[in-house]
Amino acid sequence: MTAKISITDEQGDAFVRFDEFEDVVLALELVAMLAKDVRERPQLWKWIVTGMQNAMQGAMAVTLAGTDGCGALRHKSQLRNREWLNNITSERPVRVMADYPTLLARAQNAELMQGPPLAVSADELRTLERLNEVRREFAHFNPMGWSIGLNYLLNIMPVALTAVAFLLQERPLIHLSEGQKTRISDALATARNSFAAFPRDVHTPPLSIRRIVAS
């Protein structure tokens, strides 16, 4: 199932409708689509990193949400919304999503997860943290030039894809349609194959970011 355009108002205006599940699927599909062309257009790495971080964060959020829908919220937002659920009024508190590092920590906690927790080594955990750090660099950078080693990016992608696959697949409490499950599997396979086909640059250290601040 793809995002659908639905005419819903009297003026005939069309709206594209999304939810948290479709958002994760679309992020993975973006990564898979761009991964096929990034060797010829290296600047696409910006959008691959952005899509991969979005997929990882979204996968953690839907897995942590829980039956009350509050498991992925910030702590204060959790408290306010759970209090509201126990005494429902017409004014529901704002739901504020926890940040990526918080979701990553919660995803490793068996008491908070719907199903098995995310089990990663110390190196894999640091790699998933780097994914978020690079995405933040892209989203919030100051005027400057900067270069990222290809090996740095290629080391992040398989770890992130494996984590997303673990979080999304074979979890009956996550309400993905059969079509969405198929799209996730297809996107994961395409992205993995594209990144695996990349020749490694043996002259570039595996962890390498260089910045040149604009004068």
Secondary structure, 3 states (H helix, E strand, C coil): CCCCEEECCCCCCEEECCCHHHHHHHHHHHHHHHHCCCCCCHHHHHHHHHHHHHHHHHHHHHHHCCCCCCCCECHHHHHHHHHHHHCCCCCCCCCCECCHHHHHHHHCCCCCCCCCCCCCCHHHHHHHHHHHHHHHHHHHCCCEEEEECHHHHHHHHHHHHHHHHHHHCCCCCCCCCHHHHHHHHHHHHHHHHHHHCCCCCCCCCCCCEEEEECC
